[in-house]
Amino acid sequence: MTISEVSEKYGLSADTLRYYERVGMIPPVNRTPSGLRDFTELDCRWVELAKCMRSAGLPVEVMIEYVKLVQQGEHTIEARRDLLVEQRVHLLAQKVAIENMLEKLNYKIGRYEEAVETGVLSWDPEEV
């Protein structure tokens, strides 16, 4: 597949795909004799994995480390487990941040709902 086809299939720009390859988030893609990137099915699976990990908020560095593990033949169960544990830690941190943001938004919504009823908008300085 060409870079344009892969770009369209996964909803990523060609520049993003080139970036993924350049920094090591996906292994180097095979080239045609003329030098064009020729994405195989395996390359497409790497692209899909990279897209999923990035959309989950996983740091680029972790994805690069995973690619290195596989390239070095260290894609053992333990190595994959460690990567998943790191991903879980990162996602739990995101969850806490989102929950805190939701709590603040709920407080503000409550203040505005009360203001609609009373005509007075008040804030607790500790909550804002």
C-alpha positions, -999 to +999 in steps of 0.1 A: +000+000+000+011+035-006+015+061+021-016+079+008-037+047+010-025+040+045-031+076+055-067+074+042-073+040+058-063+051+093-073+087+092-037+099+097-018+124+076+011+112+055+033+136+076+022+118+108+031+084+092+065+097+082+070+110+117+060+077+133+086+059+111+113+086+116+111+085+154+107+047+157+071+044+166+067+020+137+096-001+123+111+012+090+087+006+061+099-013+030+106+008+000+099+001-037+128+002-061+119+038-068+122+047-031+085+050-023+072+036+010+055+003+004+033-006+035+028-043+039+000-058+061+025-060+090+034-023+086-003-015+086-007-034+119+021-013+134+004+019+122-029+008+137-012+000+170+006+033+170-026+051+164-044+033+192-016+039+216-014+076+208-052+080+210-050+064+244-025+091+254+004+067+257+037+087+255+057+084+222+087+071+242+067+040+253+057+032+218+093+035+206+104+012+234+079-014+224+091-013+188+126-017+200+116-047+222+100-064+192+130-056+169+154-070+194+133-102+197+123-093+233+086-094+227+081-118+255+051-120+276+069-102+304+080-073+281+045-069+268+031-071+303+055-043+315+044-021+286+007-027+294+013-019+330+030+014+320+001+021+297-024+014+326-005+038+350-006+065+324-043+060+317-051+060+354-033+093+358-055+107+329-086+093+346-078+111+379-072+144+360-105+140+341-124+132+373-109+163+390-119+184+360-155+170+360-158+177+397-149+214+391-173+216+362-201+201+383-194+226+410-196+255+385-227+241+369-243+239+404-234+275+411-249+287+378-281+266+384-284+282+418-278+316+403-306+310+378-330+304+407-318+331+430-304+357+407-271+357+426-239+341+414-215+331+442-183+312+443-164+294+471-128+307+466-115+273+475-135+255+448-127+278+418 
